[in-house]
Amino acid sequence: MNKPLRALELTYAKGVNDRLFAIDQRGWVYTFENKPEVELATRFLDIESKVNVWFGPGANEQGLLGLAFHPKFKENGQFFVSYTKRENNHSIVSRFKVSKENPLKADPASEEVLLDVEQPFQNHNGGSMEFGPDGHLYIAFGDGGLRNDPKATGQNRSQLLGSILRIDVDKKTNGLAYGIPSDNPFVGVSGIRPEIFAHGFRNPWRIAFDKAGHLWAADVGQDLYEEVNIVTKGGNYGWSLREGMHPFGNRNPSSGNSSPVDPVWEYDHIIGKSITGGRVYSSDRLPQLKGKYLYADYVTGSIWALTYDSSTGKVTRNEQVIEKGIPVLAFGEDQNGEVYYMRDTNRPETIFKFVAE
């Protein structure tokens, strides 16, 4: 079945100047020059045969979902992808290496699986990944899907769903294909997976670090609220005892394993129904956006710019950038701090950047 490009990530590799990389949900990674007039993209990686078909019934949140380049990619040629596996719907996080013969091609035979996580349902897979300023890889997983958190994963830290993980890809410890940073919040705590950095997420779509080192995570709500979080070490973000800042159903929000952290921003379903997490704009090209977190709502097609005061931990302003009609799948960023958005469309044009009116 021929399907249009569905781009879920746009990023760059440190040390590789003026080149961008984009993923297509069906299992392809493309690379192209970072120029407005560029007309040609090269297929960098093709793992379509391994990836679950996102356009199957109920599977539109599956497929190739994340891409992150090692901070020392220029030296070691390593990059990481997350995807749902075609045979069994498991979430896979793998390391790949670039081809020795062609720097614009990955070696598909170099795959090393780091994580293999069972997914009980077809939605809420998460899959967004990013290297932090500490050099560790952060990976977001949703609660496993369906509705109402039926497996109660959001507050269950003995497994990896409903959490943001933090792993060391440069070490291997305790028989794992990766290392556990010694300062992870639950290292040595009985009954809790040491990979967990924060938990209590329903469907984190998506995560991103800003230049100040804040980790942003947008969490898609179920019945009433969408939320924006700044993630802190060991934080509990409330699902499924809370949705946003509010009790969920008839559950007691104080009955979790720790006190929940409030989102820095929320909006109700009168305004929108499915948040798309974005990035903080840090380019000098549009000073009116600099320092603001750009995010969207997929259902209404609105895009906003959020101003956050890190000294008080409060949002001071939320401005509407685009009123409606742009179903944004994801946001991306280049080495200059320019932010792009990828929209859901049947047209060949799918990657856009912001312009002043």
TASUL-V845843 format. One record per residue. N is the residue number from 1. PSI is psi in whole degrees, -180 to 180 (999 if undefined). Layout:
N/PSI + N/PSI
This chain:
1/127 + 2/120 + 3/149 + 4/163 + 5/132 + 6/89 + 7/126 + 8/-2 + 9/143 + 10/121 + 11/-175 + 12/167 + 13/129 + 14/135 + 15/-10 + 16/95 + 17/143 + 18/39 + 19/138 + 20/159 + 21/134 + 22/144 + 23/143 + 24/133 + 25/-23 + 26/-13 + 27/19 + 28/147 + 29/127 + 30/153 + 31/147 + 32/161 + 33/145 + 34/72 + 35/138 + 36/-30 + 37/5 + 38/140 + 39/-11 + 40/131 + 41/143 + 42/137 + 43/111 + 44/-40 + 45/140 + 46/107 + 47/30 + 48/-35 + 49/-20 + 50/-17 + 51/139 + 52/145 + 53/112 + 54/-24 + 55/17 + 56/170 + 57/121 + 58/11 + 59/21 + 60/-5 + 61/12 + 62/178 + 63/-156 + 64/119 + 65/-17 + 66/153 + 67/133 + 68/135 + 69/136 + 70/140 + 71/-24 + 72/36 + 73/-38 + 74/-34 + 75/-41 + 76/-10 + 77/20 + 78/140 + 79/167 + 80/141 + 81/154 + 82/140 + 83/162 + 84/134 + 85/138 + 86/-38 + 87/-34 + 88/9 + 89/8 + 90/149 + 91/130 + 92/135 + 93/122 + 94/152 + 95/136 + 96/164 + 97/152 + 98/152 + 99/140 + 100/-25 + 101/-28 + 102/112 + 103/-11 + 104/14 + 105/139 + 106/159 + 107/104 + 108/-20 + 109/-3 + 110/4 + 111/131 + 112/115 + 113/123 + 114/-43 + 115/141 + 116/104 + 117/124 + 118/135 + 119/119 + 120/-25 + 121/-179 + 122/-6 + 123/175 + 124/43 + 125/-24 + 126/-119 + 127/-9 + 128/140 + 129/151 + 130/142 + 131/135 + 132/171 + 133/-16 + 134/-2 + 135/2 + 136/156 + 137/127 + 138/133 + 139/129 + 140/130 + 141/140 + 142/-174 + 143/2 + 144/-12 + 145/-169 + 146/-142 + 147/156 + 148/19 + 149/61 + 150/-23 + 151/0 + 152/42 + 153/-25 + 154/-37 + 155/13 + 156/103 + 157/8 + 158/-4 + 159/177 + 160/-11 + 161/157 + 162/24 + 163/162 + 164/124 + 165/159 + 166/117 + 167/160 + 168/111 + 169/-4 + 170/0 + 171/162 + 172/122 + 173/150 + 174/36 + 175/3 + 176/163 + 177/10 + 178/171 + 179/159 + 180/115 + 181/135 + 182/-21 + 183/14 + 184/147 + 185/-23 + 186/19 + 187/128 + 188/3 + 189/122 + 190/135 + 191/2 + 192/134 + 193/126 + 194/-13 + 195/-20 + 196/127 + 197/-39 + 198/160 + 199/-178 + 200/36 + 201/145 + 202/-58 + 203/76 + 204/110 + 205/89 + 206/-173 + 207/156 + 208/144 + 209/143 + 210/177 + 211/-20 + 212/-5 + 213/4 + 214/139 + 215/113 + 216/140 + 217/122 + 218/133 + 219/121 + 220/128 + 221/178 + 222/-67 + 223/-41 + 224/-29 + 225/144 + 226/150 + 227/152 + 228/127 + 229/146 + 230/117 + 231/130 + 232/155 + 233/122 + 234/5 + 235/145 + 236/116 + 237/14 + 238/-31 + 239/139 + 240/29 + 241/-26 + 242/156 + 243/114 + 244/-131 + 245/14 + 246/147 + 247/141 + 248/122 + 249/-133 + 250/24 + 251/148 + 252/113 + 253/-14 + 254/7 + 255/7 + 256/-174 + 257/-9 + 258/165 + 259/133 + 260/147 + 261/131 + 262/142 + 263/156 + 264/-16 + 265/145 + 266/157 + 267/153 + 268/176 + 269/5 + 270/-31 + 271/-40 + 272/167 + 273/3 + 274/100 + 275/141 + 276/111 + 277/148 + 278/-142 + 279/158 + 280/127 + 281/125 + 282/8 + 283/156 + 284/-6 + 285/-40 + 286/88 + 287/-25 + 288/-15 + 289/-12 + 290/132 + 291/3 + 292/145 + 293/116 + 294/127 + 295/172 + 296/170 + 297/123 + 298/-36 + 299/-48 + 300/-22 + 301/21 + 302/151 + 303/136 + 304/164 + 305/119 + 306/130 + 307/123 + 308/132 + 309/106 + 310/-21 + 311/-30 + 312/-14 + 313/24 + 314/149 + 315/132 + 316/-15 + 317/146 + 318/110 + 319/138 + 320/122 + 321/-44 + 322/130 + 323/-48 + 324/171 + 325/5 + 326/95 + 327/92 + 328/125 + 329/-38 + 330/166 + 331/154 + 332/174 + 333/145 + 334/-179 + 335/-13 + 336/3 + 337/8 + 338/135 + 339/136 + 340/159 + 341/146 + 342/126 + 343/155 + 344/118 + 345/155 + 346/-4 + 347/159 + 348/-23 + 349/118 + 350/-18 + 351/127 + 352/159 + 353/166 + 354/145 + 355/154 + 356/143 + 357/999
